[in-house]
């Protein structure tokens, strides 16, 4: 099931000319996430890889840490006016200690495709619940390898090619630069959740020795998600926020911004850039 794009008619202006034609848009639909049958949150996302999205979201909330923490993921009944399943409700069945909600107690129920976590309680909770010591990761990456990552991620952005309206996240092997997983979504944090969720379901967490690249800016929330997944190096093609830099510095995560062409700014742990 995937509805990553939608078609709408648009008036196209070019100089003095005007034509009417169909245009491809990035789809955005709500996804209700349930935990053990109980409503947890609603997020706006691009449909596709929803199980990865939910799994990654739960990692980012500190609810699950490994594949064995999730007993099952399934679509629930959610129907449109014609009675067809909308595939907009996913229930995650936790196992063992994953039944607790360490970070989610601080979230509002409704989030958007561009939302972020905020507030003092959340900052403290992130510091408390990061299980993987990313500061101890021995990864080193040559600049030439870093410079090649944006083009590799861009080549994998198939839906962006037709819509121009999606963010992307890519997970790379930090030694070879191989692209292991790429995901697109209208929300930056959703794209990262889909990558982290894929890694969780593949039994790859923690992501020691990996690089996470995002197509936009590096926010506090994306830095948090990288740290909770055990990623030692987060790179962005745009700027980081001040709180993202502060969190990366405290956790020992390497944060790279403005990764474009043969240039980048290294904001924290520059010793990892060999």
Beta strands, then each sheet from edge to edge (+ up, - down):
strand 1: 5-14
strand 2: 17-26
strand 3: 29-35
strand 4: 38-45
strand 5: 70-75
strand 6: 89-94
strand 7: 167-173
strand 8: 179-185
strand 9: 210-214
strand 10: 233-236
strand 11: 254-260
strand 12: 263-268
sheet 1: 1+ 2-
sheet 2: 4+ 3- 6- 5+
sheet 3: 8+ 7- 9+ 10+ 11+ 12-
end
